Amino acid sequence: MQQGVSISILTDSKGLYYSDFHYDSVPISTHVDGEIDLIIENEDRSIRREYTGWKAGKYKQVDGTHLLSGEIDCGILCTKIFLELKYDFVNDHVVRRTVRIFQSNIPLLFYQISETLSPVPDPVRCWSFDNPDHKGGWIHGTYPAAGFLTREGTAVGLLTDAGHRNLWTQNVRRRPNPGMKGFTALREMSDARLFSMEDGKISLTFGCLSDFSRGESAILAPFPSSNWLMHNDSRLAEGIDGPFTIHGGPDCGVFIPYMLSDGYFTLSFSYQSDGPVSLRVLKETPNLFQPQAAGDSSLHVFKEVPESEVRAFHYQDELPQSREVWQPFEDSFFLSDTEKRISLIKIWQTTDVENGELNIRDLKMTHHKGQERPYHRLLMGQAEIKNTFLFAQPAESIRELRLASQLLLAEGLGFSGSNAEKVLFADMQMLTWITSHQDFTPLNVPSINYAPDMYNRDSFWSICGVNDRDLSEKVFNRWGGTQKAEGCIGTIVTPFMGSNEAKGNEATCEWLWWALINQKKYNIAPPMEKISLAFDFCVHEFDSEHSGICKSHYVLGQNDVTNYQGDRKTSDLSVNQGVWAVTLQVARDLGLPVANDQIERAIAGYRAFYQEPLGYLVNDRLHPYAISTGDLMPEFVSIWLWDRPMLSDTAVIGTLDHIPLTGDCAHFMGHVSNRYFTREDIPCDPGFFWPNGIYYNGGSWMREEIMAYVCGLKHGWLVAKDRILKRLDAEINLNEDEPFSHEFLPTDLTVPGCWWPSARVFSWNAFVLTALEVAGLR
């Protein structure tokens, strides 16, 4: 019996070639219905041709690689499309599938291309990265992967190369118009059904643009008000036929059930309220509803509403209260993974009124079906390439499926390392896309939760964690395009809307670092006019007296939860002083005029944050009990760029020995007495506070933590290697069902809701791969 994945090339009745796949000699998938589906349109969209079920006219095998090729005569378009399909074995579990498409007669064609994974025989169940038993439809999860499970317990999956290479995006929304809340769905949406599932078949489609401003629209009715669910013992006064009132306490509200499919919707209504109003679209949890009888539109509710997964309106909070005037609301949202289950529209108010009222009228839900057209560009004489991966290995649980999706993608892309390292690499790849259907410039987002925004520091650390010259140059140049007249580099690039967030934080400093890294690593010449202007801004913003001491309105680091506004600046933060010391040295190496004594004073200022008899680097002189792994970030950068420390062994080791530790996870920001902060002593702006072990109250942030441990390794900290390896292991093993990169790990697992859904699958931890190289552990 042949072990692992194998391919059979077969011919149909017309003598055309197609592929079948086996795992351990057992059939798992077939392309008997065709290898590829293709749609093409000419430039003015006047001619459209669809080719379903393409198979190859030629086949050959070379050194274990299967090559299928052929052509499509496009008739009225007066051109031929040449297709080449190559299958390579990566290992026993992964096959790389490379499609090459080419034409040489028309300056521009638009194209859309799909492949389908067809199980043989029928699968036990289908799965996606977020759902081990997916019932079908459009799949748009935290990580692009889907497949099916065979009767033998083999997971078969379909994966894609990164979006900046295969030209796709996971973005479905934009920032709101001024004065509005939350995000709004895109009217023209790329790759809304990148992955889809129908009748047990999994399809991967590149280059499909959904235009929801065109096509048919339909108004949908909710289920009768007798099926509505009340929030916090609220009471419903009237039904849907007219205005209705929700009576209740400080958080009165309602869950309104709709049967919504995957797609694009607009919700509108008017309201009067005793307090601010919030909205969510929730996915019904299994067994919440069941039909009363066949053909009956009403539902039977047989359990209370649990906390459900938020599907839309993630940040539609604090809509203004309106006691006297009817306040209008209208916004659009995108739904996927509905799986023919009910959606709940949750509307509630927050108020101090004991017997509050929330009045709603003119409630309307509109489904926009839209029109689809191809948007990928096939230029004359220029081949287009798509790389995808089929994998098969035993896996059944959500943990096993998630790990396989990440580990085997990393292997398919030629990456080697430990399981944790492969996960960090794969997650970063799946969070790097094109900007839009009209802008193929790469966009690297921190996570799905932050999309569509690309944050400067997140993209810096993410992209510097991998070896990708083209990506590094293009994203660096995109940030250069945000430069303002005074030299400041922007903090956020957000497609489809502008951002005014360009300020005196670390973004401009890190952009200068990036220029030096690109020069040293890839021999990319820095744009010196922009570099000079950026450095001038930094000097003016942080050290206008050329004293070497940094004074800033902001934290120049990850923990941006304190601002020093107006005429106020701070020189009390150790990370700020270290960042400035690094920036001065970077500027000198880029050829800018920087006095050596200014650099020496800056380094001395950083060292001065180590205080005896405390025995550690103080995070903030105003809060000397606060300590952070992030304060060693500048020390790591100095070792990384120049193999030269700025701090003493005593300072680094003393700091690491004092940082609070829970299990294998250090607290990124912690109290030196090894406890969590209270509302009274947390070193943040008023209004910022998190429960024990969450976020900046003792949460464990992997990237900064391992960078600090590498500093310890370089300074002779004896437990450094052990702490690095244990923290890597914790990232994918602390929560059995979440074997992926996180924004942070909670350190108090007794806190309800400590595993934030928004923190799943995070990009910037990929920089750990570079940190491990600096440590000599890769």
N, C-alpha and C positions, 0 to 999 in steps of 0.2 A: 504493500500500500504506500502510495506517495504521500509524504508528510508535508504539511503546510499548504499554502496557497499555490494552485497550479492553474494553467490556462489551456483550454482547447480551442483551436481555431477551426471552425466548421464552415460549410457552404450550404446555402439554401437551394431551392429548386431552380433559381436563375443563375447559379454559379457564383453568387456574391458571398463575401466572407464576413463572418461575425465571430464574436468571442463568447465562450462560456467559462465560468470560474468554478473551481472545486476547492474544498478544504479537507485535507486528509482523505483525498479521493472521493469525497462526498459532494455532489452538486450543490452549489449554494446560489448561483446567480447566472442569468443568461441574457444575451443581447440578441436573441432570435428575432425580436421585433425592431431591431436596429441599434446601431452604435451611437448615433447622434441625431438630434433634431435641430434644424437650422432655419432661421428666419432672416431674410435680407430685405432691405429697402434702399432705394436710391436716395440721393441727397435731398431732393425736394419732396420726398415721401409720396411721390405719385405712383410708384410701382412697388409692389410688395409681393414677395414669393416665399412660400413656406415649404420646406422639405422635411418630411417626417420619416424616420426610420432609415436613415442613410446607412448603407453597408458598403464595404470596400470592394473594389474591382480587382485589386492586386494584393498579394500577401507574400511576405518572405520572413525568414527568421535568421537573425545574425547574432551570433554569440549570446544566445539566450534572450535576445530582445525580439519581440514580435512586432512587425511593421505591416500595417494595413494602410492602403492608400487608394485614392480614386478621385473622381472629379464630378462636378455638377454643372451641367450646361444650363445657364440661366436664361436661355431663349431671348425674349424680348429685350433683356438688359444687355445683350451682346457681350457677354463675358462668361468665363468659366471660373468656378470656385474649385480650387485644388485643396484636398484634405489629406492629411497624413496623421495616422493614429499609431502611437508607439506605446507598447507595454514593456516596462522594465521591472524585474523583481528586486525590491529593496532588501528584503529578507524573507523568512518563511511566513510572515504575517502581512506584509505590505507589498502592494503592486502600485507603481507609479504609472499614471496614464497621461501622456502628453499629446495634445491635439495641436496640429499646425494647420492654419487656414491661410490661403493666399489667393490673390487675384491680381491681374496685371493690365486690365483694360479700362477701368473707371477710376477717376481720381479719388472718389470716396464712396464707399457703401457703408450703411449701418447694418450690423448683424447682431443676432442673439443666438446663443448656442446652448443646448441642453444635453445632459446625459442622464440615464435612468438606471437605477439598480433594481433589477427585477428578480425577486427571490424564487428559488426552485428547491423544494416545492413551496406551498404556502407557508409563511412564517408563523411561529408561535405568537409573536407580538412584534410590534415596531417600537423604536425608541428614538429619543432625541437626547441631547446633552442634559436637558433639564427634566426629562420625563422618561422613566424606564418603560412606560406603557403608553405610548403616544397613539392617539386614535385617528390621526390624519389631519391634513390641511396644510396651511402655511406654517413653516417653522422659523421662528426668529428668536432664538434664545441667547444666553450669555456667551455661548461658544458655538460656532457653526459646525455641527456634526449630527448625523442621523444614520439610522440603519435598521436592521431587523435581527431577530433572534431565531435560530434554527431549532429544530426538534432535538438536535444533538447538543444544544447548549452553546453553540458557537454564535458569537456576536459578529455580524457582518456590518461594516460601516463605510460611509462615504465621507471623504474629507477634501478640503480645498487648500491650495496654496494661498499665501497672504493676499489681501485685497489690493495692495499696491502693485502686485505682480499680475494677478489674475483679473484685476480691474473690477472690484466690487466694493460695496459699502454696506454696513449694517445700519446706517443712519436712516431714521424714519421721521425726524422731527427737527424743528428749529427753535431758537429762542423766541419769546413772545414779542409782540409789538409793545412799544412803550405804554405803560399804564396797565398792561395785562399781567396775568400770573402764569407761572408754569411754562411748559413747552406746548407747541402746536404742531400738528402733523403736517408734513410737506404735501403741497398740492401735486408736485411732480416727484415721485419717489422711485429711486433706483433700487433694484434687487429686492423688492418687497417679498417676493417668493424665491429668494436665493435657494433655499431648501424647501421642498414641499413633499407631501406624502399623500398618495391616493391608491386605494385598493392594495395596500401592502407594498407598493412601489415607491422608491425614494428618488426624487429628481433633484438635480443641481443645475440651475439655470443662470447663465452669465449674460449680462447685457440687456435685461428687460427693464424698460422704463414704464411705470404706471402713472398715467395722467388722470388725476381724479377731478380735474376741473372740466373734463369732457365725459361724455357717456351718460348713461341713465342714472337717475337718482330716485330713491323711493323712501317715503316716510314709513317708519316702523312703529307699531303700537307695542306698548309694554303689556305684560300680563295684567289681568284685571287687578284692581286695587285690593281685592280680597286676598291676593297672593303676596302683597308687599310685606316686607319685614321691617319691623320698627327697631330703632337704635336706642339703647338705654331706656327701655320702658316708655318710649314715646307713644303718642296716640295719634291716629289719623282721623281727621274730622270729616273730610269730604273725599270723593273719588276723583277719577281721572277726567270725567266729562267736563269739569270746570276747575276753577281754582281749588286747591286743596291746602289744608292747614295741618301742620305737625305740631302738636302740643307736647311739652315735656320740660325737663330740667335744663341744666346748663349746657348739655350736649345733645339736644333733641335732634333726631334725624330719621331718615328712611332709606331702605335698600329697595330699589325698584328693579324687578327682574325683566330682562329683555332676552330674546333669542337672537344673538348677533353672530354673524359669520366672520371669518377672517376678512379684513378689509378696512375701508376708510369711512369714518362717520363724523357727523356734526351733531352736537347736542346744543339745544338752545332752550331757554326759559326765562321768565322774569320772577323776581322774588322780593319779598319784604321780610326783614329779619330783625331780631333783637340783638344780634351780634354778628361777627364775621362768619362767612359761609365757606365751607370747604367741599371738595368733590373728589371722588375716586371712581374708577371703573375696576371692578373686582371680578375675578374669575370664580365662578361657583365651584365650591369644593365638592368632591364626589358624594353622592347620596344626600345632598342638601334638599333637593327637590325630586319629586317623581310625578309623572302625569297621573291624574285621577282615573282616567279611563281613555280608551282609544278614541281619538278624535276630539277629546275634551281639551279646550284651550286653557283651562285652569290647572293649578298645580297643588299638590299636597306637600306641605312643609313638615318634615318630621324630625328636625333637630334645629337647635338655635344656630344663628349665624356665627360661624367661627371667624378667626382672622384669616382673610383670604389673600391670595396673591394679587398685588396691584398690577393692572394691565395698562392703565392710562391715567392721565391727570395726576401724575406722581406729585406734582408740586402746586396743585391748584388749591392753595390755602389762603385764608384770610381775605377772601373777597369782601369788599367793604360792606358793613352793615347798612341797612336802609329801612328805617322804621316806618316812614311816611310814604316814600316814593317807591314805585315799582322799579327795581334795578334790573336792567337786561344783562343776560349772560349768553354768550355763544362762543364755542371753540370746537376745533376738530381734533380727532385722535385716530390712531391706527391700532388695529387689533390683529394679533396672530395667535396661533396655538389655541384657538377656541375649542377645537375638538368636538364641535356640535353640542357644547355645554352652554348653560345659561350664564349670561353676564349680569352683574349687579351694578347698578348706578347708585352709589352712595352719596347722599346729599345731607349735610348736617351743619349746624351752627354751633358756635362756642360763645357762651354768654354767662353773665352772673345772675341773670334773671331766673328766679325759682320756677315760675310757670311761664316759660318762654313760648313764643310762637314763631314758626317759620312758614310763611305763606308762599306758595309757588303756583304759577299759572303759565299757560301757553307752552307746556312741556312738549318738545318735539325732537325726535331722533331721526336723522336722515342718513341713509346708506348711499354712498356714492360708489357706483360700480367701476367707473373709470374706463379708460382705454389704454391698451398696452402697445408699445412700439419698441423696436430695438434701438439701443443707443451706443453700443460698441462700434468703433470705427475700423473699417478695413480699407486702408489706403493702398493705392495702386503700387504694386511692386514691393510692399512691405508685409512680411508674414506676421501673423498674430499667434501667440502661444498661450495655451491654457494647461496648467498642471493640476491634476486631481489625484486622489489616492483611494484605492479600495483596500480595506483591511479585513482580516478575519482571525479571530482567536477566541478561546473560551472566555465568556464573560456574561453575567446575568444581572448583578446588582447595579444600582446607580453608581456606586463607587467604581466598580470594575469597568463600566461603560465609559465613565468620565476619564478614568486613567488611560484606558485604551485609546480614546480619542486624542488625548494629548501626547502620550508617549509615542504612539505610532505615527502621528504627524511629524513630530520632531525627528524621528528616525527617517521618515520619508523625505524630509528636507535635508538629510545628511548630517544632522546634529547628533553628537554623542555625549554622554555624561550620565550622572545618576538620574534616578527617576525624578527627583525634585528639580534638578537642572533642566531636564527635558520639559517638564511642566512649565517652568518659567519661560523658556524659549518659545514653546508652542502658544502660550497665552498671549505673549507679546505679538507674535505673528498674526493672530486672529483679531487683534485690536489695532491693526494698521491697515488702512483702507485708502481708497481714493476719496477726494474731497466731495465730488458730486458728479453727475452725469455729464457735466460740461467742463469739469476741472479734474484731470487725472493726477494732479499733484498729491503725493501721499499725505495722509492725515493719521496721526497716531493719538488715540484717545486713551485716557486712563482705564476706563471700563465702560460697559454699556450704560451704566447709571449716569456717567458724565457726558455721554454722547449727546449732541454732536461736537462738543467743545474739545479742542486740542489745547491743553495747558502747557505752557512753556517748559516748566521744570519737569513735568511728567514725561514729555517727549524727549527732553534732553537725557534724562537718566535711562529711559527705555531704549533709545536708539544707540546710546553709547554702551549699552550692554551687549549688543550683537555686532557682528562684522558685516556691515552692509554699506559699502561706499556710496552707492547711488542714493539710498534712502537718507543717509546722513547728510549728504550735500543738499538734497532737495528740501528737506525739512529745515535745515539750517538757513537756507536761502529764503524759505517762506517766512521764517521769523525775522530775517533781515528786512523783509518787505513791510513789517509792522512798525519799523522805526519812525519815530516822530521827529519833528524839526529839531528838537533839543537833544536828540540822540537816544531817547528811551526806547527800549524794545518791549513790545506788548506782552501781556500775560496770557491772553487767550486768543486763539483763532476759532471763530464760530461760524461755520458756513451758513449762508442764506441771510444772515443778519450781521450788523457791525458790533464791535465791542469797544467801549471806551476805557477798558481796563489796561492802561499803560501807566505804570507808576514806579516809585522808587523802591521796588522789592528786589529780589535776587535775580529776576529774569534777565536783566541786561548784563549782570556779572556772568551768569552761566552761559549766555550767548558768546561772550568773549572767551570763556573757557573752551567752548565748543569750536570756535575758530582755531584755537591752538591745537586742539585734539585732531581736527580734520587735517591740519597742516602736517602734524607729526605722524599720524596714522595712515593718511591717504594721499599725502602730498598735494592737498588742495590749497591753492593760494588764497589767503584771506582777502576779503574786500576792504582794503585799508582805509578808504575814505569813510565807510560806514563804521569800521572798527575804531577809528580815531574819534569820530563823533560820539560813539557809544561810551568810550572811556571818558571823554570830556564830561558827559552826563553823569557818570559814576563819581567822578571827582567832585563835581559841583554838588551832587546829592549827598555823598557820604563823607567827604573829606575836603571841603573847600579851603581849609587852612593848611592843607598838606602836612598835617601833624602825624599822619599814620593811624589816627584813632577814628574809628567809624562811628558816625552819628546818623541815625536813620529814623524815618517815620514808621518803618515796618520791620518785622522779623525777617531776616534774610535766610530763611530756612523753611522747612516743611511746616512747622507748627505756627502757621500764620493766624493766630487767634488773639493777637494783641496788636493794636495800632496806637501810634503816638502822633496825634493829629495837630493841625494848626501850627503854631510856632514851636511845638514840642517835638523834640527828637530824643532818642535814647542812645546812650553809649554803654548801657548796662548789660548787654546780651553777648555772651561769649561766642555764639555761632556767628553773629554779625561781624565781630572783630576778626574771626578766622576767615570768613568769606572775603573780607576786604584784603587781608594779608595775601590770600591766594590770588585775588584779582590783580593786585599790584604786580605780582611776579609774572602772571600771565601777560599783562600789558607790556612789561619789559621784554619778554620773550617774543612778543609779536612786533617788536621794534619801536614801541612808543617810548617817549622820554619819561622815565620814572627814576627818581633819585634813589640810590641804594639806601640812604639813611631813612627815607620814608618807609621803605620795605622793612628795614630792621626795626623801626619803631612799631610798625603794624604787627610784626611777629611777636615783639616783646609785649605788646598790648594783649595779644591772644594768650600768651603764656601767663600773664598776670591774673587771668581768671582762675588759675589754680591757686587755691588759698590754703595755707597752713594756719591753724591746726586742723581745718576741716578735712583736708586730705583728698579733695576732688575738685574738678573743674566746675565752678559755679555757673549754673545756667543763666541766672538773672540776679544781679547784685541786689535788686529790690526784694527778691524772694530767694534768699541764700539756701533754703532748704530744698529748692527745686533742682533736679538733676536730669540730664537727658543724654541718650545715646547720640542724638543729633548734634550735640556740641562737638563731637569728634569727627563730623563730616568734613570740615576743612582740613583736618589733619590727614584724613584718608586721601583727599584730593592732592595734597602736597606729596604724599608718598607715591601716589599713582602717577602723577605727572612728572615728578623729578627724582623719585626715590630718595626723598630728603624730608625728614620730619621737622615740624616746627615746635612740637611739645617735647618735654622730657619724659623718660620712661616712668618716672614717679607720678607725673601728672596723669598720663594715660592709664596706667595700671590702677592708680588710686581711684580714678573716676569709674572705671569698669567694675572695680570691687565694691563700690558704693551704690551702683544702679540697682534698684529693686528687681527681683527676679521671681517669677511664678512658674514653677516647673522648669521648662526649657525656654521660656519666653521672658525677655527683659521688658520692662516698662519703658516705652519711648520717652514719655514725660512722667516722672514719678517723684514721690517724696522721699528724701534721703533716709527717713525713718522707716522705710519699707512698708508704707501704707498708702492708701489711695487718698486723693485730695478731697476736701470738703468744699462746699460752696463758698466758704469763708476764706480758704487759703489757696484755691486753684489759681495759678499764675496766668490768667486769661482776662480778656475784657469782660465786664459784667454782662450777664446774659448767656455766656458760654458755660455750659456744664454738662457732664455726661455721667451716667452711673459708673459704679466701680468696675474697672477693667475695660472700659469702653472708650474707644477713640483716643482723645488726648488725656483721659484720666486713667492712665495705666494700660492702655492698649499697646500691643506689641507690633511694631512696624518693621517688617523684615529687612527691607533694603538698608535703612539707617542702622539697624542693629548689627547686621553682618559687616557693614563697613566699619563700624566701631570695633568689632571683634578682630577684623583684619589689622586695624591699628594696634590692637593689643598683641597680636601675633608678631608684628614687626618690632614691638617694643619689649618683647620677652615675657609676655603674660602667659603663664604655663598652661592655662586651661583654654586658651583661645581656640585651638583646632577642635577640641571636643565641643565647645559651645557653638562654633560655626556649624558643625555637622548635626548637632542636636536641633538647632533652630531650623535648619533646612528640613529635617525630618518632620518637625512639628507643623510646618506649613501645609503639608499634604496628609498628615496623619492625626492631628489633634482632633479634627472633626472627621469621622470616618466617611461621611457622605459628601465631604467637600475637599477632595484631593486636588486642589487647584490653588493658584496664587490669589492672595487676599490683599485688600487695602490694609487691613490690620487683623490680628488675631485677638479676641477677647482674652483677658487673663482671669476673669472671675466668671466661670461658666455657670454659676448659680443664678446670675442675673437673667430674668426673663427677656427673651428676644435679643440675647447678646450676639447671636450670629446674624449680622445685618445682611439681608438679601442684596443690598446695594454695594456691598464690599466684595462680591464674588467676581473672580477672574479679573485680575489687575495686571496692568502692563509694566509699571516701572520697576517691579521686582526683577525684571530681566537684567538690571544692572548688577545684580548679585553675581552673574556669570563673569563679568569683568572683575568684580571684587575678588572672586575666587582665583582668577588668573594672577592678580596682584599678590595674593597670599601663597601662590605656588600650589594651589589645590586643584587646578585644572590644567 
